[in-house]
Each structure stands twice: as structure tokens, then as C-alpha cells.
Amino acid sequence: MGTFTCTPTNGAPRAGADSLVISVRSFYYDLHTWAAQEPERWAAWVAPCPVPPSELHGLGARRRRITERSADRTRQRQPLLPVLVEHVESRYDHFRQLLQLAEEAVEGESFTFAGTSYTRVLSEADRKLSRHAAPIPPRLRNNDSGEMVHIAAEEETTFWDWAAVETLRHSGVRVEELCELTHLSIRQYQRPGGEVIALLVIAPSKTDRERVIPMSAELFHVIASIIRRHARTGRPIPLVTRYDPHDKVWSPPMPFLFQRQNGTVPAVFNPGTIQKIIERRCLALAEVHPGFKGLKFTPHDFRRIFITELVNSGLPIHIGAALLGHLNVQTTRGYVAVFDEDVIRHYQEHLEHRRQIRPTDEYRDTTSDEWTEFEEHFDRRKVELGSCGRPYGTPCQHEHACFSELALVR
């Protein structure tokens, strides 16, 4: 059958080919089983499996490589997550305060915020709205650049950027589950001691199993902020329908949390929109932070970082599997980029013990002569390797001097 490839032209190995091979192989063996049970229906379709057993050789090793790449991806993004969080929080705070100042200003009034001068303006469309007693969206003119700023729309965008990132990182939900959250997903549980715990009920998604996540104070703050935003007009959260691209069905009208006004009607966020939100923030950070250049965050990265931080903090991995909704704890192990704390701790103790038994003068500062000798060692290696400081692939300007010097050194 041959190896699966991405395209007939480049011949590159196809990512995830093993799952396709196993699916095809399983289908042919299913036909054999069905033919034995119902030969009159399935016997005509039985054929030799085109996937030889050799296609599955090394399957375990390839799966370990996938797990290693996943762990490496998590370790790269985990230290950058606080930067992304601070970025979305600062943008939301900036536009929220700017919107408050804009709403307090009258037409033609100027004010300065964060070192920039703004003027409240009214467009012709705004004047028509005022004649019909309709709410007027605040607009500002940036006096430094002359740019018009629809401050309410900017504040709305930054709020949902912040809400999406915070919900993903504090709950570990899948992006489909995020879009399915409703006002009905919020429950409470009273413990025997009287303590009330806020719960987030995750509707069946990938595994078709409902699960419950105890909300931390940070997650509860985000969910409460979303509800307050929907209810700020004094009306309940709008009931809207959501199209499920997997089941190809429309949901009944429900008070979805992640919805916003799309023209004159509300619409529920879809997974692609959440992905684009994160991509835009990463691209903006790449202009000022070198760690984000060429780096891509996905909603699933937040899920992996969420469980990695919990397990590294001491949470039993079977509890983490229950929070993520995994049926098999081994799936959760593949999500966790864990550093073995026992190995690190014992090795650090070994190094400290070795330092104590060695003479203290061995840890003195390096002298200038010793450092010069150390640098000369690498200069000699350059000569021996034929690099001698010239650009790689260019002829040596010393002709054969390097070889002569190498002979003298030896």
C-alpha cells in the first residue's frame, strides 16, 4: 500500500497517518466479522486488507514522538502565557477606562488619556439617532493621528478577547465546549460545612459525557463579568440558537454566554472565531515580544497548560482526567508536560552534597590567565576545524596558513 503522503509532489510523510491506516485496516477486518455473521449481506464485500502489518511497525515509537512534541510545545508556551494574559488584560482595562471617559464627555469636549488627546464627536448618523431618542454610540477622534475611534466597539472586542483567554486558561475546556456554555451551566453546591462552591457544568462534547468543574475565584470572576455584560440593559441573556457543525443540527434557543450582537441580532461565537481572537493577539505581541515571533497559540494549548500546571502543583492525575473529561487517564498523561520533581530534587541534593565535600578553593573565581587559556583552546579548535573565523563555505584567506599553524600547535 505504501506510506501515506501529503501530496503527490513533495512526498512528505502525512501527519496523523497512523490513525488513517488503523481505520482502514479496522474497516476491512470489520467486513470479515460481519460476513461471518451475515454472509448473505456482507460476503460480497469481503476482500484482502490492502494495509499490510508492516505499515504498523514502529507505531509505539511514533506515538511517543507525538507525545514528546506535544510536551515540548507546552513547555515553550507555558512561560509565555502570563505575557499573553497581561496583554489582553491591559488592552481591556485601557479601552474600558477610555469608554467611561468618552461617555462622560459631551460633544466637542477634549480630554487626555494615557498620553493621547481625544475629542468626543458626533457623526451625522449619530445625530439622526439622537432625533429618535435612540442610544448614541460614543465616538472619539484621536487628535494626534486624526483617526476616528468607535470606542464602544473597541471595548466590546477587547472584553471578549479577555473573556475567551481567561475562560480557556482557568477551566481547561475544549473550544467547542466553551462555545456551548450557557447561563444554565452555572450551578452551586453546598458542602456539609455550609460552604457554597460554584460549579461549571460542561455539556457533552467530544466524549458525550457531562462533567462538572469547580470554579476557582478567577474563573468565577470571568463568568460573572460575562453575565453582567449581557444583563447590563436590565434584560435577561438573549435566547439564541447555535449551529453544531459536527452533528449538523441547530440547538434550541438557549442563553449562551459567548454571544455578541451581530448587526441587529445576537450570534453565538464559533470555534473559528475564538481561534482568530487568539491569533490576532499573538500577532500583535510578536511585534514587541521576540518569544511570540513565529509562535502560534491554539485553544487546545490552554487546555494542555491548564492540566500541566495542576499536575505539577500536586493534583493527582486521575482528578485531572476527570476535570478534562478524559475517559482514560493515559490520555491525560499525554497532555501533561511534567518535570519529575523527585529526580530534580534528589539531583540538586547530590550537587549540594558534592560541593560541601570538595575543597572550597576549587570554587574560587577564574584568573585572567586561566580564562585566556580557556579561550585559546577554542581558537585552536577553530584552526583544526578549518573555520578560522571566515564565513562558512568561503575559501580561506590565509591559504594554507591554517594548516601550517595547526602543525606548529601540535
C-alpha positions in Angstrom: 0.0 0.0 0.0 2.9 2.3 0.7 3.3 5.2 3.1 0.6 8.0 3.2 1.8 11.3 1.8 0.5 14.8 2.0 0.7 15.5 -1.8 1.9 13.5 -4.8 4.6 16.2 -5.4 6.6 16.6 -2.2 6.3 13.1 -0.8 6.4 14.4 2.8 5.0 11.9 5.4 1.5 12.8 6.3 0.8 13.9 9.8 -1.6 11.5 11.6 -1.2 8.8 9.0 -1.3 6.1 11.7 -4.9 6.9 12.6 -5.9 6.6 8.9 -4.0 3.3 8.5 -5.7 1.8 11.6 -9.1 3.0 10.4 -8.8 1.4 7.0 -7.3 -1.8 8.5 -10.1 -2.0 11.1 -12.8 -1.5 8.4 -11.6 -4.4 6.4 -11.5 -6.7 9.4 -14.9 -5.5 10.4 -16.2 -6.6 7.0 -14.7 -10.1 7.7 -16.5 -10.2 11.0 -19.8 -9.0 9.6 -19.6 -11.5 6.7 -19.2 -14.4 9.2 -22.4 -13.2 11.0 -24.4 -12.2 7.9 -22.9 -13.8 4.9 -25.9 -13.0 2.6 -25.3 -9.3 3.2 -21.6 -8.8 3.6 -19.8 -11.7 2.0 -19.8 -9.9 -1.4 -17.8 -7.1 0.1 -15.0 -9.1 1.7 -11.6 -8.5 0.3 -8.0 -8.8 1.4 -6.9 -5.8 3.5 -4.7 -3.5 1.5 -2.8 -2.4 4.6 -0.1 -4.9 5.4 1.0 -5.4 9.0 4.3 -3.8 8.2 2.5 -0.4 8.0 2.0 -0.5 11.8 5.6 -1.3 12.6 7.1 1.3 14.9 3.6 2.6 15.9 4.5 2.8 19.6 7.7 4.8 18.9 5.8 7.2 16.6 3.2 7.8 19.3 5.9 8.5 21.8 7.4 11.1 19.4 4.0 12.7 19.2 3.7 12.9 23.0 7.3 14.4 23.2 6.4 17.0 20.6 3.3 17.9 22.5 5.2 18.2 25.7 7.8 20.4 24.1 5.1 22.6 22.6 3.6 23.0 26.1 6.9 23.9 27.7 7.5 26.5 25.0 4.2 28.2 25.6 3.8 27.9 29.3 6.2 30.7 30.2 4.6 32.9 27.5 1.1 32.5 28.8 1.4 35.3 31.5 2.6 37.7 28.8 -0.5 36.9 26.7 -2.8 37.3 29.8 -1.2 40.6 30.8 -1.6 41.8 27.2 -5.4 41.1 26.9 -6.0 42.4 30.4 -4.2 45.7 29.8 -6.0 46.2 26.5 -9.4 45.6 28.1 -8.6 47.9 31.0 -7.4 50.6 28.6 -10.5 50.7 26.4 -12.8 50.2 29.4 -11.5 53.3 31.1 -11.4 55.2 27.8 -15.1 54.3 27.2 -16.0 55.6 30.6 -14.3 58.9 29.9 -16.0 59.1 26.4 -19.4 58.5 27.9 -18.9 61.3 30.4 -17.7 63.8 27.8 -20.1 66.0 25.8 -19.9 66.7 22.1 -16.7 68.6 21.2 -15.1 68.1 24.6 -11.4 67.1 24.6 -9.6 65.1 27.2 -6.3 63.3 27.6 -5.9 59.7 28.4 -2.7 57.6 28.6 -0.8 60.5 26.9 -3.1 60.8 24.0 -5.6 63.6 23.3 -9.2 62.7 22.3 -12.3 64.7 21.3 -15.9 63.4 21.6 -17.6 63.7 18.2 -21.0 63.0 16.7 -21.4 61.8 13.2 -24.5 62.5 11.0 -25.7 59.0 11.7 -25.4 59.7 15.4 -27.4 62.9 15.1 -30.2 61.0 13.4 -30.3 58.5 16.2 -30.5 61.4 18.7 -33.6 62.7 17.0 -35.3 59.3 17.5 -34.2 59.1 21.2 -32.0 56.1 20.3 -28.8 55.4 22.3 -25.8 57.1 20.6 -22.6 55.0 20.5 -19.7 57.2 21.7 -17.1 58.1 19.1 -13.8 59.7 19.6 -11.3 61.5 17.4 -7.6 60.8 18.1 -6.2 64.3 18.0 -2.7 63.1 17.5 -3.4 60.9 14.4 -6.8 62.2 13.3 -8.2 58.6 13.5 -11.8 58.1 14.4 -12.3 55.5 17.2 -15.6 53.7 17.7 -14.8 53.2 21.3 -17.8 51.1 22.3 -16.9 48.5 19.6 -13.3 48.5 20.6 -14.2 48.0 24.2 -16.5 45.1 23.2 -13.8 43.4 21.2 -11.2 43.7 24.0 -13.7 42.4 26.5 -14.3 39.2 24.5 -10.6 38.8 23.9 -10.0 38.9 27.6 -13.0 36.6 28.4 -12.0 33.9 25.9 -8.4 33.7 27.1 -9.3 33.8 30.8 -12.1 31.1 30.5 -9.8 28.8 28.5 -6.9 29.0 30.8 -8.9 28.7 34.1 -11.2 25.9 33.0 -9.3 23.7 30.5 -12.4 23.3 28.4 -12.3 22.4 24.7 -13.1 25.3 22.4 -16.4 23.6 21.3 -17.4 23.3 25.0 -16.5 27.0 25.5 -19.0 28.0 22.8 -21.6 25.7 24.3 -21.5 27.3 27.7 -24.9 28.8 28.8 -26.3 30.6 31.8 -27.7 27.2 32.8 -24.2 25.8 33.0 -23.7 27.6 36.3 -24.7 25.7 39.4 -23.8 25.7 43.1 -23.1 23.0 45.6 -23.3 23.4 49.3 -20.8 21.3 51.3 -21.7 19.7 54.6 -19.9 22.6 56.4 -22.1 25.1 54.8 -19.5 26.3 52.2 -21.0 27.1 48.8 -19.0 26.0 45.8 -19.7 27.5 42.3 -19.8 24.8 39.6 -19.5 25.0 35.9 -21.4 22.1 34.1 -19.8 21.2 30.8 -22.3 19.9 28.3 -21.4 16.7 26.4 -19.0 17.4 23.6 -16.3 15.0 22.4 -16.9 12.2 24.8 -20.7 12.7 25.2 -20.2 12.7 29.0 -21.3 15.6 31.1 -18.8 16.7 33.7 -18.6 19.4 36.5 -15.7 21.8 37.1 -15.5 23.6 40.5 -14.9 27.2 39.6 -11.9 29.0 41.0 -12.2 32.6 42.1 -10.6 33.7 38.8 -12.9 31.7 36.7 -16.0 32.8 38.6 -14.9 36.4 38.1 -14.8 35.9 34.4 -18.2 34.1 34.2 -19.8 36.7 36.4 -18.4 39.5 34.2 -19.9 37.9 31.1 -23.3 37.6 32.8 -23.2 41.3 34.0 -22.3 42.4 30.4 -25.3 40.6 29.0 -27.6 41.8 31.8 -26.4 45.5 31.8 -29.5 46.6 29.9 -31.8 45.1 32.6 -32.9 42.3 30.3 -32.1 38.6 30.6 -29.5 36.9 28.5 -30.9 36.7 24.9 -32.0 33.2 23.8 -30.3 32.3 20.6 -29.7 29.1 18.6 -26.4 27.7 17.7 -25.4 25.5 14.8 -23.4 22.4 15.6 -21.0 21.7 12.6 -20.3 18.2 13.9 -23.9 17.0 14.4 -25.2 19.3 11.6 -28.1 20.4 13.8 -29.4 23.7 15.3 -29.7 23.9 19.0 -32.9 25.1 20.7 -32.9 28.7 21.8 -30.6 29.0 24.8 -28.9 31.7 26.9 -25.4 31.1 25.5 -22.7 33.0 27.4 -20.3 33.6 24.5 -22.6 35.6 22.2 -22.5 39.1 21.0 -24.5 41.4 18.8 -24.0 40.8 15.1 -25.8 43.7 13.4 -29.3 43.7 14.8 -29.4 40.1 16.1 -27.2 38.3 18.6 -25.0 35.4 17.4 -23.0 32.7 19.2 -19.2 32.6 18.9 -17.9 29.7 16.9 -14.6 27.9 17.4 -13.0 29.6 14.4 -13.8 33.0 15.9 -12.1 32.0 19.2 -9.1 30.8 17.3 -8.9 34.1 15.3 -9.1 36.1 18.6 -6.0 34.3 19.9 -4.1 34.5 16.6 -4.7 38.3 16.5 -3.3 38.8 20.0 -0.3 36.6 19.3 0.5 38.6 16.1 0.2 41.8 18.0 2.6 40.6 20.7 5.1 39.3 18.1 5.8 42.9 17.1 7.0 43.7 20.6 8.0 40.4 22.2 10.5 38.1 20.5 9.1 35.0 22.1 5.9 35.3 20.1 7.6 35.5 16.7 6.6 32.5 14.6 4.7 31.1 17.6 1.0 30.0 17.4 -1.3 29.5 20.3 -4.4 27.4 19.9 -7.3 26.9 22.3 -6.1 23.4 22.9 -2.7 24.8 24.1 -4.6 26.4 27.1 -6.1 23.0 27.9 -2.7 21.4 28.0 -1.1 24.2 30.0 -4.1 24.1 32.5 -3.6 20.4 33.3 0.2 20.6 33.3 0.2 23.3 35.9 -2.3 21.4 38.1 -0.4 18.1 38.0 2.9 19.9 38.6 1.3 21.5 41.6 0.5 18.2 43.1 -3.0 17.4 41.8 -3.5 13.6 41.3 -3.6 12.9 37.6 -6.8 10.9 37.8 -8.5 14.0 39.2 -7.1 16.0 36.3 -8.5 13.4 33.9 -12.0 13.9 35.5 -11.6 17.7 35.1 -10.7 17.4 31.4 -13.3 14.8 30.7 -10.9 12.1 29.6 -12.2 8.5 29.8 -8.6 7.2 30.0 -6.0 8.6 32.4 -3.3 7.7 29.8 -4.8 10.4 27.6 -4.3 12.9 30.3 -0.7 11.7 30.8 -0.1 12.6 27.1 -1.3 16.2 27.8 1.0 16.8 30.8 4.5 18.1 30.3 5.7 17.1 33.7 9.2 17.6 35.1 9.9 14.8 37.6 10.2 16.8 40.8 11.7 13.8 42.7 14.5 13.5 40.1 15.2 17.2 40.2 15.2 17.4 44.0 17.5 14.4 44.5 19.9 15.6 41.9 20.1 19.1 43.4 20.7 17.5 46.8 23.5 15.4 45.2 25.1 18.5 43.7 24.9 20.4 47.1 26.5 17.4 48.9 29.3 17.2 46.4 30.0 20.9 46.8 30.3 20.5 50.5 32.9 17.7 50.4 35.1 19.3 47.8 37.8 21.9 48.7 36.4 25.4 48.8 39.4 26.8 46.8 38.0 24.9 43.8 35.1 27.3 43.6 37.3 30.5 43.5 36.9 33.0 40.7 38.8 32.3 37.5 42.0 34.1 36.9 42.7 36.1 33.8 45.4 33.6 32.7 43.1 30.7 33.1 40.4 32.4 31.1 42.8 33.3 28.3 44.0 29.7 28.2 40.3 28.6 28.0 39.7 30.9 25.1 42.8 29.8 23.3 41.6 26.2 23.4 38.6 27.1 21.3 40.8 29.2 18.9 42.9 26.1 18.3 39.8 24.1 17.7 38.7 26.6 15.1 42.0 26.3 13.3 41.8 22.5 13.4 38.3 22.5 12.0 39.3 25.0 9.3 36.9 27.7 10.3 39.3 30.4 11.4 36.5 33.0 11.7 35.7 33.2 8.0 32.1 32.8 6.6 31.1 29.2 6.1 31.6 27.9 2.5 34.2 30.6 1.5 37.8 30.0 0.8 40.4 30.6 3.5 42.1 34.0 3.1 45.2 32.5 4.7 45.6 29.9 2.0 47.5 27.1 3.8 48.4 29.1 6.8 45.8 27.4 9.0 47.4 24.0 8.3 50.8 25.4 9.0 49.7 26.9 12.3 48.0 23.6 13.2 51.2 21.8 12.7 53.0 24.2 15.0 50.3 23.9 17.6 50.7 20.1 17.6 
